[in-house]
């Protein structure tokens, strides 16, 4: 990417923060949202035969299988001069559960795909297109609520560089997500469902910079296979 392109992106973000609402394409600039699942969430998944798989733009971080990098594809600044949302279009996670039928010994596989994530800073929710295996998609379902440990703060180093860093924690499933997870993954019983409701699933860490991302990341929405 030429310096002129980086300069235009930086200037666009500055104008958004100083004047009008604007959605800034971030596909050609560095930006990553890192989802790290908590020990409590990992225990919940493992105890119930669950695991995760990266799909689309998502890539595993490390070798544990419980941390993932989602490329940030756009940032929206609203008319109140605040960052209203951030998108990770094209990223997806497949939540897979395998259980064994006690009578037949058959392995039963179920799951749900979460894709095209949005961080809604106004309502403090993580949204995602949510598709049970073989089922219909609920577009931009509110999956988690969150708490901002370190709210996103932009730092300017003129003429070209803008950086931002934040940490969100206390990711808790919304009531709608609990219901969808229960039906999609075959979860039942008060003890299990109460644990699903109360579990803090981990953290989201966002880092952005007006530095060229090579190659640029695709922002084409991820669509699960039928």
N, C-alpha and C positions, 0 to 999 in steps of 0.2 A: 504494500500500500504506500502511495506517495504521501509525503508530509502534508501536502495540501488537503488530502482526504481526511487525515487525522485532525488537522486544524479545523476543518469544517465541522466534524463531529463534536469536537470540543467546544467550538463556538455555539453550535446548536444547543448543547446542554446548558451552557451559560445563559443563552437567551431564554431557555425554558425556565430556568430558575429565577431569572430576573424579570420576565415579562409574561409570556403566554404559555398555556398548556401545550405540551408537545410529546409525541412518542418518538423516541430516538432509536433507530436501528443500531443494534450492538453486535451484529454478526461478524463484522470485520475488525472489531476491537476486543481486547482481552476482557473476559468476564466469566466467572464461574460461581455456581452455587453448589456447595458441598454438603450433601446430606449424610450425616453420621448417626447411625442408630445407636441407641443407648443399650447398656447391659440388660436393663429390664425388658426392652423390646426384643433383643436377641434371644433372651431366655423364653419369652412368650412365643416367638416364632418356632424355636427349636422344640419346645415342649409339645407344640401342637402340629409338628410335622411340616413346618413352613420354611421356605427359603426364598431368596430374591435373585432375580436375573436382570441384568442391564439390557435395555433395548434402545433402538434409535441412536440419538446422540450421547446417551449416558455411557459413562465409562467407570469401571470399578477403581477405587482408590486403595492401594495396598493389596494385600492378599487375604484379608479376613472375610471378604464377601459381604461386609456390612457397612461399607462406606462408598459413596458414589458421587461423581462429579457430573453436574448438569450445566452445559454451556448456557450462559445468559444470552438471549437473542434480542431483547428490546427492553427499554426502560421508559415508563410513562411519568411525566411530571404534570401535575394538575394546575388548575388556575389559582389555587391557594399557594403556589410556589413550593409544593411538597412533592416528593417522589411518591406517587400513588400506587404504583405497581411495577413489578419486574416479571418478565416472561422467560421461560425456558421451553420454547416451542421446538418440537422434534425430539425431546427427551422422554424416556419412558422407563418404568420399572414393572416387572412382572412378579407379582406375589403368588407363589405356588405352594399348594398344600397337598401332601400325599399321605393318605391313611390306608389302613388295611382292613378290609371287611372281615370281621371276626368269624363269620359263618363260612364264607367261601375262600378266604385268603386272598381275594382279589385286591390289587392295588388301585385305589381310587384317587384320581388327580383332579383337583379343582383350583381355581385361581381368579385373580383379577388384575387387570393392567391399568396402571395409573400413567397418564401421558399428558404432555403439553402443559407443564406446570405454570401457575401464576402465583406470585406473592402479592396479596392484597394488603397493602400497608394501612389503608384506611380502616378496614374492618378486622385486621390482624388474623387473616386466614390464608391457608395454602389451598389453592384450587387446582383441580386436575380433571381431565377427561377420564372417566372411570368406567371400565368395561369388564364385566364378568366374562370368564372364558365361555364363548359361545352365546353370549347375551348381548343386550343392547347397551349402547354407550349413554351415560349421563354426562353431558357436556359441562365442564367446569364445575363439578361438584365441590363444595367446600369440604375438604378432607380433614385438615388439621386447623386448630387454633394455635397461636404462638405468642410468646413473650419476647420483646426486644431487649436482649441483654446489653448489646452495644448497637444502638440505632445507626442506620446508614448515615455516614458523615462524608460529604464530598470535600476533597482537598484540591486546591487549585495551584498549579505552578505554571504561570504563563510563560510563553504564549501557547504551549501545546498540551500540557499534561493535566488531566483530572483523574484522581484516584478515589476509591471508596471502599470501605470495609465495614462489615457488621456481623454480629452473631445473634441468631434467634434460637431460643430454647423453649422448653415446656411444650413440645409438640404433642397435642392431645387430640384424638379423633373426635369429630363432631358427631352428634346423635345420628345424622343421616349416614355418615360414613360407617359408624358402628353397625347400623342395620344392613348396609350393603355388604360390608365385610362378612357379617354373620351369614347372610344368605348365599354369598358367592363362595365362601370358603367352608361352608357346612359347620359353622361353629354354633354350639348350643350349650345350655346349662347356665344357671345364674352365676356360678363361680367364674367360669371362663369369660362370660360376657362382661361381668363386673370388672374383671382384670383388664379386658380390652378397653373398657371405658376409662379406666383410671391410669393406664400406663402412659408415662411420658416417653415418647418414642425417640427422642434424640435432639439433634441440633442441625440448623442450617447456617452455613457461613458463606457470606457473599463477598467477593472481591472483584472490583472492576477497575479498569484503567484505559485511558485513551492512548493505548499502544497497539500497534497492528497485531492482529491475530492471523497467523498464516498456517494452514489455509483458513479462509473464512468458514464459519460454521453454517450449515443449512438451517433455515427456520421453517422448512416445510413441516407442518404438523404430522405427528406420528399417528398412524391408523393401524390398530391391531388387525392381524389376519383373521378372517372369518372363522 
